[in-house]
Amino acid sequence: MPTLPMHLSAAHTRGLPATTTLPAPRTATTDTATGALTSKGPIFAGTGWRITAQFRTYCLSPTQQYLITFPTQEQRDRYIPFLTAAVNQLTTLGLHIDFGGIETFDYSVIPPRGHIQYGDVYRPLGTAGTSQGLPCYNTSDNSVWGGYARIDSEYWDGSWYLDEVTKKNLLIHELGHTLGLDHPNSDMNNDGKIDRFEVVKDPAGVSPTMTSPNGGYKDSRAGTFTTYDLNGFKQLLANAPILGVA
């Protein structure tokens, strides 16, 4: 059975829960043949990425078909061009994800298994210009069951302006949440607090797409996940065999 998070805005909080709510913490052993360190147990955070383990989404199933669905044909036609490049990246990693069709959304209930319901909602978090993406989890194995992305309709009616680069990155940022990635912000300057945009950057100054507020490429690569983000998705898939998820 799947379960939605109790606190719908919690995907936009920072930090991991107490370890007592998670599977056994990561340990490592030395391979006697190669001398390499081998991880035992799932991993939930790394440089520039973090998994929404607080929602008990510990992995992505390597065999589950994930379908992005839409409430209307108009929204399907609008969003697919923004999401296609990122979906292709995820497919290359081995995730079975594709675009589905039209279905009726009811955000108060669990979406069908494997469905990521993606569509417009007016101010889903009650704040102008803010959208929301959330996963739900399969209670039998803690894999991502599906989720929903509620995109602020103000982006499209002219009441909230977003430049094209920001819009492209924001729309896949919310997709990343539905698939189990959290904001990777951390206390980079060791001042005891985690600030907006406080996150690792690559040598070119690019922050992860999943940064809060959303980062990502600012050039022609906008709308694609960065290497940091892709490493997070790789770990979500890698956690599956560790946890016995087929």
Backbone torsions as a table, in degrees:
resi	resn	phi	psi	omega
1	MET	NA	142.7	177.6
2	PRO	-90.5	160.9	176.8
3	THR	-140.9	135.3	173.1
4	LEU	-84.8	153.2	176.0
5	PRO	-59.7	148.2	178.1
6	MET	-70.2	-40.2	-177.6
7	HIS	-107.3	107.1	-169.0
8	LEU	-66.3	-19.9	179.7
9	SER	-94.7	2.7	-172.8
10	ALA	-69.1	-18.4	176.6
11	ALA	-65.5	-16.0	-179.6
12	HIS	-105.7	23.6	171.0
13	THR	-103.3	166.4	-176.6
14	ARG	-110.4	156.2	173.8
15	GLY	93.1	163.7	179.5
16	LEU	-104.3	156.4	178.8
17	PRO	-73.8	173.7	176.3
18	ALA	-59.7	145.5	-175.0
19	THR	-63.3	-19.4	180.0
20	THR	-67.3	-17.4	179.8
21	THR	-93.0	-1.5	-175.0
22	LEU	-111.0	167.7	172.3
23	PRO	-61.7	175.2	-179.3
24	ALA	-52.7	136.4	-178.0
25	PRO	-63.2	158.5	-178.9
26	ARG	-62.1	135.6	170.2
27	THR	-129.6	169.8	-179.6
28	ALA	-137.6	149.0	175.9
29	THR	-132.5	157.1	-179.4
30	THR	-93.2	125.9	175.8
31	ASP	-69.4	120.5	-174.4
32	THR	-67.3	-23.7	-178.8
33	ALA	-83.0	-40.7	-173.8
34	THR	-107.8	-18.9	-175.7
35	GLY	79.7	1.1	-178.5
36	ALA	-79.5	151.4	175.5
37	LEU	-83.6	130.9	-179.7
38	THR	-115.3	129.0	-178.8
39	SER	-75.2	141.5	171.1
40	LYS	-119.1	119.7	-179.2
41	GLY	102.4	157.4	-178.4
42	PRO	-70.7	156.0	178.6
43	ILE	-117.4	135.9	-173.5
44	PHE	-116.0	-6.0	-180.0
45	ALA	-154.2	151.7	176.9
46	GLY	-157.8	-172.4	-178.6
47	THR	-64.1	112.0	175.6
48	GLY	81.9	9.9	176.9
49	TRP	-150.9	155.4	178.2
50	ARG	-152.1	139.4	179.4
51	ILE	-93.6	144.6	180.0
52	THR	-77.9	58.7	-179.4
53	ALA	-64.5	-23.0	177.1
54	GLN	-64.3	-16.6	175.2
55	PHE	-98.6	8.6	179.9
56	ARG	63.6	25.3	171.8
57	THR	-96.6	96.1	-170.8
58	TYR	-95.9	-18.2	-175.7
59	CYS	-160.8	167.8	169.8
60	LEU	-107.3	132.9	178.6
61	SER	-67.4	131.1	179.0
62	PRO	-76.4	-9.0	-179.0
63	THR	-116.4	-18.3	-179.6
64	GLN	-63.7	134.7	172.0
65	GLN	-85.8	118.7	175.9
66	TYR	-100.3	130.2	-178.4
67	LEU	-122.6	129.1	174.3
68	ILE	-89.1	117.5	-177.8
69	THR	-114.0	166.7	-172.0
70	PHE	-138.2	155.4	-178.0
71	PRO	-80.2	-23.5	-179.6
72	THR	-143.7	159.2	176.4
73	GLN	-66.1	-34.3	178.5
74	GLU	-59.8	-45.5	179.7
75	GLN	-70.5	-34.7	176.1
76	ARG	-60.4	-46.8	-179.8
77	ASP	-64.7	-33.3	-178.9
78	ARG	-73.5	-44.8	-170.1
79	TYR	-84.5	-32.1	-175.1
80	ILE	-54.7	-44.2	178.6
81	PRO	-59.9	-31.7	178.5
82	PHE	-73.9	-27.3	-171.9
83	LEU	-100.5	-15.5	-169.8
84	THR	-60.2	-46.1	-177.0
85	ALA	-61.6	-42.4	179.9
86	ALA	-68.5	-39.8	177.4
87	VAL	-62.1	-39.7	177.1
88	ASN	-62.8	-38.2	176.1
89	GLN	-60.5	-44.6	-177.7
90	LEU	-67.1	-36.5	176.8
91	THR	-63.2	-40.3	178.6
92	THR	-62.1	-32.7	178.3
93	LEU	-71.9	-15.9	-178.8
94	GLY	110.6	2.4	177.5
95	LEU	-79.6	134.4	177.7
96	HIS	-87.3	91.8	-177.4
97	ILE	-135.2	140.0	-178.4
98	ASP	-155.4	175.1	176.7
99	PHE	-90.0	133.0	176.5
100	GLY	-100.9	-156.9	-175.3
101	GLY	-104.8	-144.4	-176.3
102	ILE	-104.5	135.3	174.6
103	GLU	-149.4	158.4	179.0
104	THR	-75.8	129.6	-179.8
105	PHE	-97.0	139.1	169.8
106	ASP	-137.3	100.2	-172.5
107	TYR	-70.6	-3.9	178.0
108	SER	-88.7	-4.4	-179.1
109	VAL	-127.8	167.2	-179.4
110	ILE	-70.6	135.3	173.5
111	PRO	-69.1	161.4	175.0
112	PRO	-57.6	154.8	-177.1
113	ARG	-56.3	129.8	178.4
114	GLY	82.8	-5.3	-176.9
115	HIS	-89.7	133.3	172.3
116	ILE	-111.9	104.6	-174.2
117	GLN	-85.4	118.9	-168.1
118	TYR	-125.4	116.2	-179.4
119	GLY	-171.7	-179.5	-175.8
120	ASP	-78.8	138.7	169.5
121	VAL	-143.2	137.8	177.9
122	TYR	-73.8	117.3	177.5
123	ARG	43.1	66.5	-175.3
124	PRO	-59.6	-25.3	177.4
125	LEU	-106.3	9.8	177.5
126	GLY	82.3	2.6	-177.6
127	THR	-121.7	135.5	-179.6
128	ALA	-58.3	136.0	174.0
129	GLY	77.7	9.1	-176.6
130	THR	-112.9	131.0	178.6
131	SER	-112.1	177.2	-174.9
132	GLN	-146.7	132.8	171.0
133	GLY	-126.7	134.1	-177.1
134	LEU	-140.7	142.1	172.4
135	PRO	-96.2	162.2	163.1
136	CYS	-125.7	162.1	-170.4
137	TYR	-120.8	152.8	175.4
138	ASN	-82.5	115.3	-173.8
139	THR	-69.0	-13.5	-179.9
140	SER	-82.2	-25.4	-177.3
141	ASP	-145.3	2.4	177.8
142	ASN	63.8	22.4	170.4
143	SER	-82.2	161.2	175.5
144	VAL	-65.9	121.2	179.8
145	TRP	-80.5	-44.6	-177.3
146	GLY	173.2	-154.5	178.7
147	GLY	170.4	-169.4	176.6
148	TYR	-147.7	148.1	174.9
149	ALA	-118.7	118.8	179.6
150	ARG	-107.1	107.6	-173.7
151	ILE	-97.6	127.8	-177.9
152	ASP	-58.2	120.4	-177.8
153	SER	-65.5	-14.1	-179.5
154	GLU	-66.5	-19.5	177.7
155	TYR	-64.1	-23.7	-170.3
156	TRP	-108.0	-15.5	-177.8
157	ASP	-99.9	4.8	176.3
158	GLY	90.0	-2.5	-177.1
159	SER	-87.8	-11.6	176.7
160	TRP	-140.0	112.1	-174.9
161	TYR	-84.3	134.0	170.4
162	LEU	-130.6	131.0	173.7
163	ASP	-68.4	162.5	-171.1
164	GLU	-62.8	-38.9	-180.0
165	VAL	-64.8	-47.3	179.0
166	THR	-62.1	-41.3	-179.9
167	LYS	-61.4	-45.7	-179.4
168	LYS	-60.0	-45.0	-178.8
169	ASN	-70.6	-37.3	-180.0
170	LEU	-63.5	-41.5	-175.3
171	LEU	-67.2	-33.6	175.9
172	ILE	-84.7	-23.4	173.3
173	HIS	-55.9	-47.8	-179.0
174	GLU	-68.2	-34.2	174.0
175	LEU	-60.8	-41.1	178.4
176	GLY	-58.8	-38.0	176.9
177	HIS	-63.4	-41.8	-177.2
178	THR	-64.3	-22.4	-178.0
179	LEU	-100.7	8.1	170.0
180	GLY	106.8	9.4	176.6
181	LEU	-100.7	139.3	178.9
182	ASP	-104.8	178.1	172.7
183	HIS	-68.8	133.1	-178.8
184	PRO	-93.3	13.7	-179.4
185	ASN	-55.3	144.3	178.4
186	SER	-149.0	169.4	-177.9
187	ASP	-79.4	81.5	-174.3
188	MET	-69.2	-33.2	-175.9
189	ASN	-100.2	7.9	174.8
190	ASN	55.5	39.1	177.2
191	ASP	-98.6	9.3	176.6
192	GLY	86.7	5.6	178.0
193	LYS	-144.8	156.1	179.5
194	ILE	-107.8	117.8	-175.8
195	ASP	-100.3	167.3	173.5
196	ARG	-59.0	138.7	179.5
197	PHE	66.9	3.6	-178.3
198	GLU	-79.6	96.7	-173.5
199	VAL	-159.6	157.6	178.1
200	VAL	-61.8	149.4	175.3
201	LYS	-128.6	153.6	177.8
202	ASP	-78.6	174.4	-176.9
203	PRO	-57.6	-23.4	178.9
204	ALA	-88.5	2.8	178.8
205	GLY	85.3	15.5	-179.0
206	VAL	-90.8	128.4	177.5
207	SER	-95.8	160.6	179.1
208	PRO	-58.4	148.2	175.4
209	THR	-59.9	-30.7	-176.1
210	MET	-83.3	3.7	175.7
211	THR	-57.5	149.0	172.5
212	SER	-105.5	124.0	-16.3
213	PRO	-60.4	166.0	-170.5
214	ASN	-58.5	138.4	177.3
215	GLY	-104.0	-131.9	177.8
216	GLY	105.6	-179.6	-178.8
217	TYR	-67.9	144.6	179.7
218	LYS	-110.6	13.5	-178.2
219	ASP	-120.7	-150.4	-176.9
220	SER	-65.3	-13.5	178.2
221	ARG	-85.3	-0.9	178.0
222	ALA	-53.4	139.1	-177.2
223	GLY	92.4	6.7	171.9
224	THR	-122.5	150.3	178.7
225	PHE	-73.7	144.4	177.4
226	THR	-78.0	171.7	177.5
227	THR	-58.9	-38.3	177.9
228	TYR	-58.4	-49.4	-178.7
229	ASP	-62.2	-44.1	-178.8
230	LEU	-62.4	-34.1	175.5
231	ASN	-62.8	-35.8	176.5
232	GLY	-65.1	-43.8	177.6
233	PHE	-64.6	-38.1	177.3
234	LYS	-59.9	-40.4	-179.8
235	GLN	-70.6	-35.6	175.0
236	LEU	-58.1	-41.3	177.2
237	LEU	-71.6	-39.1	-179.8
238	ALA	-66.4	-28.9	179.5
239	ASN	-68.2	-23.2	-175.1
240	ALA	-59.6	-54.9	-179.8
241	PRO	-66.1	-28.6	177.4
242	ILE	-62.1	-37.5	-178.2
243	LEU	-93.2	2.9	178.9
244	GLY	76.8	24.9	-179.3
245	VAL	-92.2	123.0	-178.5
246	ALA	-85.1	NA	NA
